[in-house]
Structure formats: C-alpha cells, structure tokens
Amino acid sequence: MNNEVIIKDTHRGLWYEDGVLKQVLGAGRYKVRPKLALFRKKPKVELVVVDVRERELTIKGQEILTADKVALRVSVMVQFRVTDPQAAVHAVQNYEERLYGDVQLAARRSLASMTLEEILTNRTRLSEDILRDVKGSAATFGVAIVRADVKDLVFPGNLQEIMNRVLAAERNSQAQLVEARTKSEVQRIEAQTRVEAQGREAEANAHAQKLAAEAAAEAKRIQTQAEVTTLKERAQAAQAYTSHPALLRLEELATLRQLASSGNARLYIDFQKNSQITPEQS
C-alpha cells in the first residue's frame, strides 16, 4: 500500500498490524510504515477506513400481514451514523446489512401487532415502534439511529379503492363539519353582537335617565333655594316694617303713585273707624 494516507474528518481509520488492531485514527495525514525490530519480520499493516457521517438506509417493498390479516407493502427509511468504528467493524460482519435486517424484522413485529384501522389512524406508532426496537440493538455494534420513518404504505388494489372512497367521504364530512362550525360561529358572533348592542343601549338609556334625574334634582334644588331666599327676604322686610312703620307707609305711598299713573285704577276709601284705603285696578 502507499506510504501515506489521509483520513478526512468525516471518517475514522482502524490501524491493524498482522491482523491486530493497534489504534483508531482520527482525521489527518499518516505514514504507513511499520516499526522495524531486530531479528523480527516486518509486520503487515492494514488500514480500514470507516465513514462516520449520518446516512440513510431504505428498506423497500416489504410485504407484511397486519393483525387482521391484511397484506401491506411498507417502505421504511432509517437515518443512522457510526459512533464506534471499532464495534461497527468487529461486532458484526457488515453493520449496514445487519441494520437492514433489524429494521425489516422490527417493521414486521410492529405491523403484526396492529390492525389496519390502527395503522391508518396512528401511523406514527409504526415509526416509533421501529425506532425503539432497533435503537438498542444497533448500539451494540456501534451505530446510532437518528430517526426511523415509514415512507410508504401500499394496500392491495381493491382495498386501495375502498380506502380512497373512505378518504373522500372523510374529506367531505370534514368539509361539512367545518362549514357547520363556521355557520354556528357566525350565528354565535351575531347573537353576541346583538346582546352587546342591547347592553350598550341599556347602559346609554340608564345614563341618560341618571343625567335627567340629576338635572331635575339640581333644578329643584335651585328652585327651593330661590324660594327659601325669597322667604328670608320677605321675613327680613316684614321685620323691618314692624320695627319701622314709616317704611311701610313709604311703601304704601309708592304703591299709590304707581296706581295713579294708570287711568283705570280705582281707590275705595272707607271713612268708618279703622278706615283704610283699598286700591283696585281693573
């Protein structure tokens, strides 16, 4: 082999001397020159390069019977990467073939435990079963399973036609359900809007009535205050007239002057005892 070898960062190298693993090499440049010893035969050097990148493995077209005896063809995609190059090479003859077989068996075990209805309503369970089943076994030969997914499920011809009808019916039913929910939601919103409008109107009416009542009360208070003020002024005037009769006489004379200015005014004079002048205006 060549005297030098380059190992990329995406790979690892297993260094063997006379078939014995001496070391696992990381990325870098290496000289393939065995150490020489006196009176010993030069050892045979071998370098095995292992890819440690994430890769995909697809198991295609596996025909499997479900728990209710329906034959399905399933394709499974597995993403994996080598985490232990030594175990991947030493533990099994070919880790990719071993992984292929393990996924195939895991898919069969999972589908055999599920009915057709369960598979259709919970397709993710199949992927989860395969991942859980394969993940532990793959770790024993240095491989980590990143994910496992069911790519395709193929049904028999007559069953496929039935399934298409069922799916069409389901889509139609879902469309009708969405339409009914939308109509119900619109009606609910309209009813809620009416209730809110009525509530706002009632609040406005109540506020208007409150303002009217407050205005009426304020007007009544002002009127009452004015009447009280008038009564107080009259009481003060009466007290002044009582204390000073001359003021009352002056008020009478002022009244007579006002009557005298009117041609229709008439005066009635009583000459009897305690006579008084009674004015009359027609």
Secondary structure as the mmCIF struct_conf table of DSSP 4:
data_model
#
loop_
_struct_conf.conf_type_id
_struct_conf.id
_struct_conf.beg_label_comp_id
_struct_conf.beg_label_asym_id
_struct_conf.beg_label_seq_id
_struct_conf.end_label_comp_id
_struct_conf.end_label_asym_id
_struct_conf.end_label_seq_id
BEND BEND1 ASN A 3 ASN A 3
STRN STRN1 GLU A 4 ILE A 7
TURN_TY1_P TURN_TY1_P1 ASP A 9 THR A 10
STRN STRN2 HIS A 11 GLU A 17
TURN_TY1_P TURN_TY1_P2 ASP A 18 GLY A 19
STRN STRN3 VAL A 20 LEU A 25
BEND BEND2 ALA A 27 ALA A 27
STRN STRN4 GLY A 28 LYS A 31
HELX_LH_PP_P HELX_LH_PP_P1 PRO A 34 LEU A 36
TURN_TY1_P TURN_TY1_P3 LEU A 38 PHE A 39
BEND BEND3 ARG A 40 ARG A 40
HELX_LH_PP_P HELX_LH_PP_P2 LYS A 41 LYS A 44
STRN STRN5 VAL A 45 ASP A 51
BEND BEND4 ARG A 53 ARG A 53
STRN STRN6 ARG A 55 LEU A 65
TURN_TY1_P TURN_TY1_P4 ALA A 67 ASP A 68
STRN STRN7 ALA A 71 VAL A 82
BEND BEND5 THR A 83 THR A 83
HELX_RH_AL_P HELX_RH_AL_P1 PRO A 85 HIS A 90
TURN_TY1_P TURN_TY1_P5 ALA A 91 ALA A 91
BEND BEND6 VAL A 92 GLN A 93
HELX_RH_AL_P HELX_RH_AL_P2 TYR A 95 ALA A 112
TURN_TY1_P TURN_TY1_P6 SER A 113 SER A 113
BEND BEND7 MET A 114 MET A 114
HELX_RH_AL_P HELX_RH_AL_P3 LEU A 116 THR A 121
HELX_RH_AL_P HELX_RH_AL_P4 ARG A 123 ALA A 139
TURN_TY1_P TURN_TY1_P7 THR A 140 GLY A 142
STRN STRN8 VAL A 143 VAL A 154
HELX_RH_AL_P HELX_RH_AL_P5 GLY A 157 SER A 243
HELX_RH_AL_P HELX_RH_AL_P6 PRO A 245 ALA A 260
TURN_TY1_P TURN_TY1_P8 SER A 261 SER A 261
TURN_TY1_P TURN_TY1_P9 GLY A 263 ASN A 264
STRN STRN9 ALA A 265 ILE A 269
BEND BEND8 GLN A 272 GLN A 272
TURN_TY1_P TURN_TY1_P10 LYS A 273 ASN A 274
STRN STRN10 ILE A 277 GLN A 281
#
